[in-house]
Amino acid sequence: MNWIKKICFIIIVVSLIFVNLYTKGWAEEKWSKNDPITDEWAMIDLLVARPIGIVAGVFGTGIFILSLPFTLSTGSVDDAAQMFIVKPFEFSFRKFPDNDM
């Protein structure tokens, strides 16, 4: 009976060691700096996401102007301007930092 406990203990210790090594392997970076996938994501960002942000900023400006009578009465003009105008244009024209891959 005592040998069964020793075998179970050894199996548990070995499995914990292998699980620890396995999760560290998953945490490593998958792509190198010159990987073409990162170039594709940059192209999608430039051709799709940024123009959508500009369109959202333009429509947000219109929504802000329409909601101005309501936001003036509640005193939340700054919050509305931040949400409808500043954030979409900031997303569109701000350079995101590189991840140093």
C-alpha positions as CSV (number, residue, x, y, z in Angstrom):
1,M,0.0,0.0,0.0
2,N,2.9,2.3,0.8
3,W,4.4,1.8,-2.7
4,I,1.1,2.9,-4.3
5,K,1.4,6.2,-2.5
6,K,4.9,6.7,-3.7
7,I,4.0,5.9,-7.3
8,C,1.1,8.3,-7.1
9,F,3.3,11.0,-5.6
10,I,5.9,10.5,-8.4
11,I,3.2,10.7,-11.1
12,I,1.8,13.9,-9.7
13,V,5.2,15.6,-9.4
14,V,6.2,14.6,-12.9
15,S,2.8,15.7,-14.3
16,L,3.1,19.1,-12.6
17,I,6.6,19.6,-14.0
18,F,5.4,18.8,-17.6
19,V,2.3,21.0,-17.2
20,N,4.5,23.9,-16.2
21,L,6.8,23.4,-19.2
22,Y,3.8,23.1,-21.5
23,T,2.2,26.4,-20.5
24,K,5.5,28.2,-20.9
25,G,5.6,27.0,-24.4
26,W,2.2,28.4,-25.1
27,A,3.2,31.8,-23.7
28,E,6.0,32.4,-26.1
29,E,5.6,34.6,-29.2
30,K,4.3,32.7,-32.2
31,W,5.5,35.1,-34.9
32,S,8.8,36.5,-35.7
33,K,9.5,40.2,-36.6
34,N,9.5,39.5,-40.3
35,D,6.4,37.4,-40.4
36,P,4.1,38.3,-43.3
37,I,1.0,37.9,-41.0
38,T,2.0,41.0,-39.1
39,D,2.2,42.9,-42.5
40,E,-1.3,41.6,-43.3
41,W,-2.7,42.9,-40.0
42,A,-1.1,46.3,-40.6
43,M,-2.7,46.4,-44.1
44,I,-6.1,45.5,-42.7
45,D,-5.6,48.2,-40.0
46,L,-4.7,50.8,-42.6
47,L,-7.4,49.9,-45.2
48,V,-10.3,48.8,-43.1
49,A,-10.1,49.8,-39.4
50,R,-8.8,53.4,-39.8
51,P,-11.4,54.4,-42.5
52,I,-14.2,53.0,-40.4
53,G,-12.9,55.1,-37.5
54,I,-13.0,58.2,-39.6
55,V,-16.5,57.4,-40.8
56,A,-17.5,56.8,-37.1
57,G,-16.0,60.2,-36.2
58,V,-18.0,62.0,-38.9
59,F,-21.3,60.3,-38.0
60,G,-20.4,60.9,-34.3
61,T,-20.1,64.6,-35.0
62,G,-23.6,64.6,-36.5
63,I,-25.0,62.7,-33.6
64,F,-23.2,65.1,-31.2
65,I,-24.8,68.1,-32.9
66,L,-28.3,66.4,-32.8
67,S,-27.9,65.6,-29.1
68,L,-26.5,68.9,-28.1
69,P,-29.8,70.4,-26.8
70,F,-30.2,67.4,-24.5
71,T,-26.5,67.3,-23.3
72,L,-26.6,71.1,-22.6
73,S,-29.5,70.6,-20.2
74,T,-27.8,67.8,-18.4
75,G,-24.3,69.3,-18.4
76,S,-22.7,66.3,-20.1
77,V,-21.5,68.1,-23.2
78,D,-17.8,67.1,-22.5
79,D,-18.7,63.4,-22.1
80,A,-20.7,63.4,-25.3
81,A,-18.0,65.1,-27.2
82,Q,-15.4,62.7,-25.9
83,M,-17.6,59.6,-26.8
84,F,-18.9,60.8,-30.2
85,I,-16.0,62.9,-31.6
86,V,-12.7,62.5,-29.8
87,K,-12.4,58.8,-29.4
88,P,-13.2,57.8,-33.0
89,F,-10.8,60.4,-34.4
90,E,-8.2,59.5,-31.8
91,F,-8.4,55.9,-32.9
92,S,-8.1,56.8,-36.6
93,F,-5.1,59.2,-36.4
94,R,-3.1,57.9,-33.4
95,K,-0.2,55.6,-34.1
96,F,-0.3,52.5,-32.0
97,P,3.0,51.5,-30.3
98,D,4.9,48.6,-31.8
99,N,5.0,45.3,-29.9
100,D,8.7,44.8,-30.5
101,M,8.3,41.3,-31.8
